[in-house]
Amino acid sequence: GILKMDTPEMSIKEISFDQGFQYPLSKDKVYSIYVRKGSLTINGNSSAQDDFVLVNDSDLLNIESTEPGLLFIVESLADTGYKTYAQIMSERMAGR
């Protein structure tokens, strides 16, 4: 069947690259990035294969790399209008 997402303004992208690049972002969104392949620097922070990086409040993703790589990026609204799983769990843990 076809996968249909109910989450508003969410996108999932896979980006392959041969060298560093810049990718425009929106400050009202959160970018969850999984490094599937490569050794690179994301906005000044070193990352390698299987690393997970969260980018928010930024208008540019700056990737520095001298080798090919592959990123999996989930883009979602910073203010979702509803509580996320992470927020719910954080509240539960704080209530202990």
GUGUVO-310557 format. One line per 10 residues: number of its first residue (from 1); their letters; for each residue x, y, z negated of N, C-alpha, C. Coordinates in Angstrom, 3 decimals. Atoms other than C-alpha are relative to their C-alpha. Layout:
N
NUM) A) X:Y:Z:X:Y:Z:X:Y:Z ~ ...
END
This chain:
96
1) GILKMDTPEM) 0.810:-1.177:0.000:0.000:0.000:0.000:0.861:1.251:0.000 ~ -0.667:-1.298:-0.009:0.872:3.668:0.133:0.072:0.530:-1.422 ~ -0.202:-0.588:1.317:2.293:5.332:-2.973:-0.514:1.431:0.033 ~ 0.519:-1.356:0.093:0.348:8.455:-3.948:0.330:0.536:-1.378 ~ -0.365:-0.609:1.273:1.669:10.778:-6.644:-1.078:0.991:-0.412 ~ 0.989:-0.924:0.524:-0.786:12.667:-8.853:0.637:1.239:-0.611 ~ -0.698:-1.118:0.609:1.845:15.009:-10.272:0.126:1.144:0.999 ~ -0.071:-1.122:-0.937:1.536:18.464:-8.694:1.435:0.489:0.226 ~ -1.275:-0.592:-0.402:4.526:19.914:-6.853:1.220:-0.806:-0.435 ~ -1.143:0.861:0.283:6.817:16.951:-7.433:0.477:-0.592:1.310
11) SIKEISFDQG) -0.545:0.646:-1.193:9.159:15.653:-4.775:1.194:-0.855:-0.390 ~ -1.133:0.902:0.209:11.716:12.882:-4.579:0.782:-0.040:1.301 ~ -0.844:-0.050:-1.191:14.634:13.149:-2.183:1.272:-0.804:-0.210 ~ -1.299:0.659:-0.005:17.696:11.155:-1.301:0.871:0.814:0.955 ~ -0.881:-0.837:-0.807:20.595:13.275:-0.032:1.365:-0.664:0.107 ~ -1.349:0.528:-0.221:23.718:11.806:1.527:0.863:1.131:0.542 ~ -0.904:-1.054:-0.442:26.774:13.936:2.194:1.400:-0.556:0.208 ~ -1.378:0.393:-0.275:30.329:13.677:3.514:1.000:0.833:-0.778 ~ -0.856:-0.896:0.784:31.760:16.594:1.525:-0.895:0.922:-0.805 ~ 0.776:-0.905:0.831:30.680:19.329:-0.855:-1.000:0.822:0.799
21) FQYPLSKDKV) 1.020:-0.818:-0.642:27.652:21.466:-0.110:-0.750:0.805:-1.062 ~ 0.861:-0.757:0.889:25.228:23.958:-1.611:-1.451:-0.277:0.375 ~ 1.400:0.342:-0.200:21.510:23.270:-2.055:-0.831:1.018:-0.775 ~ 0.789:-1.015:0.709:19.015:26.055:-2.879:-1.009:-0.628:-0.958 ~ 0.932:0.459:1.026:16.932:25.588:-6.034:-0.981:1.111:-0.333 ~ 0.981:-0.954:0.487:13.949:27.299:-7.595:0.068:0.010:-1.526 ~ -0.130:-0.086:1.458:14.234:28.580:-11.176:-1.237:-0.489:-0.752 ~ 1.202:0.479:0.679:10.664:27.465:-11.928:-0.136:-1.524:0.079 ~ 0.017:1.463:-0.117:11.583:23.822:-11.296:1.160:-0.629:-0.771 ~ -1.028:0.809:0.660:13.609:21.112:-13.021:0.447:-1.050:1.010
31) YSIYVRKGSL) -0.567:0.951:-0.950:15.930:18.878:-10.984:0.704:-1.109:-0.772 ~ -0.592:1.181:0.621:16.720:15.387:-12.245:0.806:-0.701:1.086 ~ -0.895:0.498:-1.050:19.727:14.119:-10.307:0.710:-1.268:-0.462 ~ -0.706:1.255:0.258:21.018:10.562:-10.225:1.062:-0.161:1.085 ~ -1.109:0.176:-0.949:24.437:10.059:-8.609:0.068:-1.478:0.370 ~ 0.003:1.397:-0.458:24.050:6.874:-6.578:1.364:-0.427:0.511 ~ -1.312:0.326:-0.550:27.481:7.077:-4.943:0.859:1.258:-0.019 ~ -0.944:-1.098:-0.101:30.543:9.260:-5.210:0.539:0.494:-1.321 ~ -0.609:-0.696:1.118:32.710:11.265:-7.537:-0.020:1.466:0.389 ~ 0.222:-1.376:-0.410:31.799:14.933:-7.538:-0.119:0.929:-1.192
41) TINGNSSAQD) 0.250:-1.010:1.014:31.304:18.149:-9.463:-1.335:0.653:0.328 ~ 1.316:-0.616:-0.165:27.766:19.449:-9.956:-0.053:1.248:-0.869 ~ 0.020:-1.289:0.703:27.625:23.137:-10.887:1.103:0.090:-1.055 ~ -1.163:-0.118:0.870:31.092:22.896:-12.440:0.219:-1.157:-0.965 ~ -0.129:1.142:0.912:30.531:19.618:-14.335:0.301:-1.275:0.781 ~ -0.401:1.236:-0.681:32.273:16.393:-13.293:-1.060:-1.077:-0.161 ~ 0.959:1.096:0.000:29.983:13.516:-12.365:0.528:-1.123:0.870 ~ -0.428:1.171:-0.766:30.492:10.017:-11.009:-1.206:-0.910:0.222 ~ 1.060:0.958:-0.300:28.436:7.102:-9.743:-0.712:-0.441:-1.272 ~ 0.897:0.405:1.077:25.500:6.191:-12.035:-0.186:1.052:-1.087
51) DFVLVNDSDL) 0.263:-1.089:0.939:25.578:9.549:-13.875:-1.372:0.598:0.280 ~ 1.279:-0.690:-0.111:22.318:11.391:-14.531:0.218:1.431:-0.454 ~ -0.196:-1.417:0.295:22.278:15.200:-14.473:-1.345:0.709:0.072 ~ 1.213:-0.791:0.018:19.455:17.559:-15.393:0.386:1.457:0.260 ~ -0.299:-1.391:-0.345:19.528:21.034:-13.784:-1.297:0.787:-0.090 ~ 1.160:-0.895:0.071:17.100:23.794:-14.744:0.491:1.438:-0.107 ~ -0.294:-1.425:0.073:16.977:27.598:-14.703:1.192:0.387:0.873 ~ -1.084:-0.288:-0.936:19.303:27.735:-11.693:-0.589:0.178:1.398 ~ 0.504:-0.204:-1.359:18.831:28.976:-8.144:0.890:-0.634:1.069 ~ -0.901:0.628:-0.965:21.687:27.013:-6.570:0.650:-1.248:-0.596
61) LNIESTEPGL) -0.717:1.217:0.367:23.072:23.482:-6.765:1.294:0.011:0.799 ~ -1.305:-0.041:-0.654:26.788:23.589:-6.008:0.691:-1.346:-0.200 ~ -0.638:1.312:0.031:28.263:20.188:-5.151:1.394:0.119:0.591 ~ -1.384:0.024:-0.482:32.036:19.914:-4.857:0.437:-1.456:0.084 ~ -0.446:1.373:-0.202:33.393:16.688:-3.388:0.877:-0.070:1.238 ~ -0.859:0.216:-1.168:36.089:15.505:-1.014:-0.269:-1.368:0.614 ~ 0.344:1.331:-0.507:34.435:12.142:-0.387:-1.508:-0.108:0.201 ~ 1.436:0.187:-0.208:31.053:10.887:0.817:-0.708:-0.373:-1.303 ~ 0.782:0.317:1.183:28.294:10.558:-1.736:-1.479:-0.078:0.319 ~ 1.438:0.155:-0.159:24.615:9.918:-2.274:-0.679:0.405:-1.311
71) LFIVESLADT) 0.743:-0.477:1.161:22.220:11.708:-4.654:-1.474:-0.343:0.143 ~ 1.434:0.219:0.090:18.693:10.853:-5.712:-0.520:1.139:-0.865 ~ 0.448:-1.196:0.713:16.871:14.065:-6.740:-1.516:-0.003:-0.173 ~ 1.411:-0.158:0.304:13.500:14.360:-8.472:-0.201:1.461:-0.401 ~ 0.276:-1.422:0.218:12.155:17.910:-8.351:-1.412:0.130:-0.559 ~ 1.320:-0.181:0.601:9.294:18.935:-10.656:-0.106:1.387:-0.619 ~ 0.208:-1.304:0.623:7.753:22.058:-12.149:0.557:0.010:-1.415 ~ -0.516:-0.129:1.360:9.438:23.313:-15.317:-1.160:0.066:-0.993 ~ 1.195:-0.083:0.830:6.028:24.168:-16.775:-1.073:-0.840:0.674 ~ 0.903:0.947:-0.654:3.874:21.174:-15.911:-1.474:0.258:-0.278
81) GYKTYAQIMS) 1.395:-0.198:0.367:0.709:22.362:-17.632:-0.541:-1.139:-0.865 ~ 0.363:1.113:0.873:0.641:19.127:-19.619:1.272:-0.469:-0.711 ~ -1.153:0.504:0.728:2.902:17.399:-22.139:0.621:-1.168:0.745 ~ -0.713:1.107:-0.625:5.550:15.155:-20.662:0.233:-1.096:-1.037 ~ -0.319:1.112:0.893:6.485:11.793:-22.119:1.106:0.410:-0.985 ~ -1.114:-0.437:0.857:9.734:13.331:-23.457:-0.500:0.950:-1.093 ~ 0.544:-0.924:0.986:7.789:16.118:-25.216:-0.833:-0.731:-1.054 ~ 0.832:0.768:0.929:5.303:13.690:-26.763:0.875:-0.792:-0.974 ~ -0.886:0.787:0.856:8.076:11.435:-28.060:0.786:0.884:-0.962 ~ -0.736:-0.937:0.853:10.036:14.416:-29.409:-0.881:0.466:-1.160
91) ERMAGR) 0.937:-0.415:1.052:6.960:15.604:-31.335:-0.242:-1.125:-1.004 ~ 0.203:1.147:0.901:6.395:12.112:-32.748:1.200:-0.179:-0.932 ~ -1.209:0.191:0.806:9.998:11.871:-33.920:0.152:1.133:-1.023 ~ -0.097:-1.139:0.910:9.865:15.348:-35.503:-1.016:-0.130:-1.145 ~ 1.044:0.163:1.002:6.685:14.368:-37.404:0.298:-1.054:-1.039 ~ -0.331:1.069:0.956:8.408:11.535:-39.224:0.415:0.544:-1.321
END
